[in-house]
Amino acid sequence: MKLAAALVLVAACSQHLYSPPTQAYSVAPVHTLDTDQRAIDIDGSTHSQIFDPGFDAARGRLRVGVGNDTELSLEGMGAIVNSNSISTAARDVYAGRGGVRVNPDHGPFSFTAGIGGGFAPAAGSFAAIDGGVSVGYDNCYVVPVASASLFASQPLEARAVDVTVDPDHPMTSTPTRTAGATFRGGLRVSLSPSTCHAGHEAPWLTAGFDVTTLVDATSNAQLMGLGAGLTFPM
């Protein structure tokens, strides 16, 4: 999943900046937490384009069950663009997101929505919303999960960023309103099946991939990503 206002300085050839989503990677569980249960997710991911710069991201998320097959979440993310540009512009970005997830009747489908925003020292701040659906086969050993989501991201007081590659041809780019879609697939592997069978929250290892498409008024890009993480009950 895909930085310029700035999670995607997807550039080398085009040097085009997009306003990013607030999530770079996520392989969420199928079922929501029970009332008053809590868990922490931490993960890292790397994302790339063919011929163009990619980015690395790290994230932490707190999830809380609130009943009625619903949980709330609060997360923060940091990312850095991997570019061979000669520009000295800062390449880091920070984002936060509040979300809700509903898993009707503890079935195989869950529905998510989130709102948040972030800041890149070079490009300025942004706000973003997202929503999606995921499906998986829940069990106490290995849980396959697939999800699809849409997002929209709006720069706030966006600034032009130096994206020069060739010193003889200086370039700048300013992020604009961006829409996109992300498809994710992955596995959740239980680190304590016996705890899970006893009806308690267990720690999990996650691994997955994503494909994110970004589109603004003048350009589009597609990124491939790989990530891994851990979930700890509280």
N, C-alpha and C positions, 0 to 999 in steps of 0.2 A: 502495500500500500503506500503518494505518493505521497527548490523550496525558496521562496523569495519573500515575500511578506511573511516568509520565504522558505518554506520547507523545500521548495524545489527550484534550485537554480539550474534547471535542466537546460543545458546550454551548448556545449562546445561549438557546434556549427551555428545554431540559431541564436544562442545566448539570450534566450527568452525566459523571463521571470513569470511564475504563476503564483497566485494566492492559494495557500495550501489548505488541506483539511487538518483537523486537530488530532487525528489518529494516524500513525504510520504502520502499526502492526497490532493485530489482536486475534487470538484464537480463544474465544470465550467459551465457557461451559454451556451445555444445552439447558440444564435446569438452573433455576434461580435459587439463591440462598433462602433458607427458611427465616421466619421472623426473628430479628435481633441477631442472626448469624452474620459474621464478618469474615472477609478474606482479603488478602493483598496479592496482587499480580505484579510481577516485575518482568521485564523482557527487553531484549535488544534485537535490532534488525538492521539489515543492509538492503539498499534499493539502488537499481541501476537502469540505465538506458544503453542501447547499442550506440557507440560512438560519442555519447554525451555523459556529462558528470552525473554521479549518483549521490546518495547521502546515507549516513549512518544515524540511527536513532536509538534512544533509550527511553523507557517509560515506566512509571509506577502508577498503580491504580488501586483504590480502596473501594470494595463492594460491600453493600449492606442490604440484608433482606428486610423487607418492610411488610411482608404478608401479601395474600392474594396473588401468589405466583409472580411477585414483582420484586425487583431489587433496584437500588439506586447506586450510582458510582460517581467517584470524583477522581480525576487522573491528571497527571502532569507529564510532559514530554520535552525532551531536548534533542536537537539534531544538528548535524554539521555536514555541509556539502563537501564532496570530494571532487575538486576541480583543478585542472592544470592551468587555469586562467592566470595571467600575470597581475590581475587586479588585486589591490590590497584591501578591498572591501571585506568587512566581516562576513563570515559564512555560517554563523550559528543562528538558530531560531529556537524559540521556546513557546510552548502552547499548553493550555489547560482546557479541560472539558468536563462538563457535568452530564450524566446520562441516566437513562431509565431503560430497563429491560424487563419484558413480560414473557412468561413461558406458560401459555394457557393450559391448564389441567395437567401440568408436568408432561406434556406431549413432546414430540420430536422437533417442534418449531418454536423459536423464540423471536421476538420483535424488539428492535432497539431504536432509540432516538437520542440525540445528543446536541448540545449547544456549547459553544466555547469561543476561544480566541487565543491570540498569541502576539508575539513581538519578535521582530528581527532587527538587530541593531542597525543593519545597513538599509533595509527596505521599509521599515515601519511596522505598524500593527495591523491586525486583521481580525475579523469575526467570522465564525463558520457554524453551520448547522449540518446535521446528517441524520439519516434514518435507513434501516435495513432489516433484513430477515436472515436467520440462520437455521440450519437443520442438522441434526446429528443423531447418532444411535447411542443412547446413554447406557453405561454399564460401569463396573468397578475396576476395569482393567485398561482397555484402550478405547477411547471415544473418538471416532472420526467426526469432523465438523466441517461444514461448508457454509459460506455466507456471501451475501451480495448487499451492497449499500450504495446510496447516492449521497452526494454532498454538494454544498454551495459555500463559497468563501468570498468574502468582501473585504478588500483592503480599506484601511482607515488611515487617512493622511499618508498615502503611499509616497515613497521617495524614489527617485531615479538612482539606479545602482550602476557603478562602473563594472562592466562585464568584459573588458578588453582582453583579447587573446593575443592579437598582433599589435605591437606598439605603434605601427604605422597606420592602423585603422582602429582608433579608439571607439568604443561602443558603450552605450548605456541602455538600460531597460527598466521599465516601471511596471510592477504588477497591477493587474486589473481584475475585475470580478471573474471568478473561475468556477466552473461546475465540473463535476466528475463522477466517476463510478469506480467501485473497488470490488473485486471478487477475491475471496480468501478461501483457502482450504488448509486443513491441518489435522493433527492428532493431539489428543490429550492423554497422557500416560500416567496412571495412578502410581504413586510412590508408596501407597499403603492400602492395598485392596482390602485387608482385614478391617481397617478402620472404616472404609466405605461400606462394607457389608454390614457393619454394626450400626449403620445409619448415621454416622458422624461425618463431618467434612474432613477430607483427606488432602494431603499435599499432592500436587500434580506437576508434571513436566509437560511443556507444550512445544510443538515445533510446527512450522507451516510456511506457506508461500502466499504471495498475493500478486495481483495484477491491477494497477491503478491507471485510469485514463483521466487526463485533465484537458479541459477545453475552455478557451476564452474567446474573445471576439475576433482574434486574429491568428490563433495558432492552436495546436493540440500536441499532446505528448503522452507516451505510455511508459510506465516503469514496472519492472519486475522486482519482487522483493522476497527475501528469506528471513525468517526470524525464529527465535527460541525464547522460552521463558519459564518461570516457576510460579505456582500459586500456593500460598500458605494460608491455612485457616487461622483465625484469631480466637 
